[in-house]
Each structure stands twice: as structure tokens, then as C-alpha cells.
Amino acid sequence: MQDGYQSLISLLLPDFILDFFEMKGVRKEDDIFHLDLEEVNVLPQVDGGGKLQSKGFFPPITVQDFPIRGHKVFLHIKRRRWLNTSTGKVAYRDWSIVAEGTRITEGFAAFLKEISRYQP
């Protein structure tokens, strides 16, 4: 993604996204924006050490985020996984970006909860 767009995109996405994910594409279908994000290949911290070996990705997840100018926004997120060769266990970052029981980001869930308090 071009550097000129990076600061604009960073205003539209949750804070940590561009620190840990790379924008792979943006698609517009009717009134929906689809943003494809892929976790960067930076090794996570693991308890007890061990050597990590990249083992591809988990199946992608789709999370609904804040609308942009009347358009729905869906983040299609590919998370990485690594194999801890010392323990044989899969290692990954523990992301808590999806509000429990929903398919939307925590920030958007908090926003909806807040505005629902002001219904007439």
C-alpha cells in the first residue's frame, strides 16, 4: 500500500491494526468496503522460549467495523501461526479484537452500546 494513503487508512482502522497487519487490498461492492488484512511475519513472544517456525495462516475471519460514509466495512483478517519446535505446540498472538458474542470490533460494539442509551 502506498505511503501517502497509510496515514488516511490509519484513521479509519482500529489503532493497532497497521502495527501488526499489512493491508493487502481494498474492494468496494455496492455499499460495502472490504479490507483484506494479513498479519505481518513478526514472531510472537512465547513462554519458556523455544524456536518458532512459520506455519502459514489460520482460516481468515471477517469482522464488521465502523461504517464509512454510509458504507458498511468488513475487515477480512488472516492471522499467522507458528510451530514451537521445542514443544510441538502451535504459537500465535492472542487477539481480542472481536467483542464477545458478536462479529464486530470491540470499539464498534462499545459505540453501539453507548448510542443505544440515548434512544427516545
C-alpha positions in Angstrom: 0.0 0.0 0.0 1.4 3.4 -0.9 2.8 5.6 1.9 0.5 8.5 1.0 -2.6 6.5 1.9 -1.1 4.9 5.1 -2.0 7.9 7.4 -5.5 8.2 6.0 -6.1 4.4 6.4 -4.7 4.5 9.9 -7.5 7.0 10.9 -10.2 4.6 9.6 -8.9 1.4 11.3 -8.6 0.3 14.9 -5.3 1.7 16.4 -3.2 -1.5 16.5 -4.1 -2.8 13.1 -1.4 -1.2 11.0 1.3 -2.1 13.6 0.6 -5.8 13.2 -1.2 -6.2 9.9 -0.5 -5.4 6.3 -3.2 -4.0 4.0 -3.4 -6.5 1.1 -6.3 -5.0 -0.7 -9.5 -2.9 -0.7 -12.6 -3.8 -2.6 -15.9 -1.9 -2.9 -19.1 -3.8 -3.7 -22.2 -1.7 -3.8 -22.4 -0.1 -0.4 -19.7 -2.3 1.3 -16.0 -1.8 1.7 -13.9 -5.0 2.1 -10.4 -4.5 3.6 -8.1 -7.5 3.3 -5.5 -7.6 6.2 -2.7 -10.1 6.7 -0.7 -10.4 10.0 3.0 -9.5 9.5 5.6 -12.2 10.0 7.0 -11.0 13.3 7.5 -13.7 15.9 5.3 -13.5 19.0 6.7 -13.8 22.5 6.3 -17.4 23.8 6.5 -18.6 27.4 9.5 -20.8 28.1 11.3 -19.8 24.9 11.8 -22.2 22.1 12.4 -21.8 18.4 9.4 -20.8 16.3 8.8 -21.9 12.7 6.3 -20.2 10.5 3.4 -22.5 9.6 1.1 -20.3 7.5 -2.2 -18.9 8.5 -5.4 -19.7 10.4 -8.5 -19.6 8.2 -9.5 -15.9 7.7 -12.1 -14.3 9.9 -14.4 -11.4 8.9 -15.2 -8.7 11.4 -17.6 -5.8 10.8 -16.1 -2.4 11.7 -17.5 1.2 11.8 -19.3 2.3 8.7 -17.5 4.9 6.5 -19.8 7.5 4.8 -22.8 5.2 4.8 -20.9 2.2 3.6 -20.5 -1.0 5.7 -16.9 -2.0 6.4 -15.8 -5.6 6.7 -12.2 -6.5 7.8 -11.1 -9.8 6.3 -8.2 -10.8 8.7 -5.6 -13.5 8.1 -3.8 -14.4 11.3 -0.4 -16.2 11.3 0.6 -19.3 13.2 4.0 -20.7 14.2 5.1 -24.0 15.4 7.2 -24.1 18.6 9.7 -26.7 17.6 10.7 -27.3 21.3 7.2 -28.2 22.5 5.4 -29.1 19.2 2.6 -26.7 20.1 1.2 -24.0 17.8 2.1 -20.4 18.8 0.1 -17.4 17.9 -0.8 -13.9 19.1 -3.9 -13.7 21.3 -6.0 -11.0 19.6 -9.1 -9.7 21.4 -10.4 -7.6 18.5 -13.8 -9.2 18.3 -16.3 -8.3 21.0 -17.5 -11.4 22.8 -20.7 -12.9 21.3 -20.5 -10.6 18.2 -18.8 -10.4 14.8 -17.9 -6.7 15.2 -14.9 -5.0 16.8 -14.9 -4.1 20.5 -14.8 -0.3 19.7 -17.8 -0.6 17.4 -19.7 -2.7 20.0 -18.9 0.0 22.7 -20.1 2.7 20.3 -23.4 0.9 19.6 -23.9 0.3 23.3 -23.3 3.9 24.1 -25.7 5.3 21.4 -28.4 2.8 22.5 -28.6 4.6 25.9 -30.0 7.7 24.1 -33.0 6.2 22.4 -36.2 8.2 22.7 
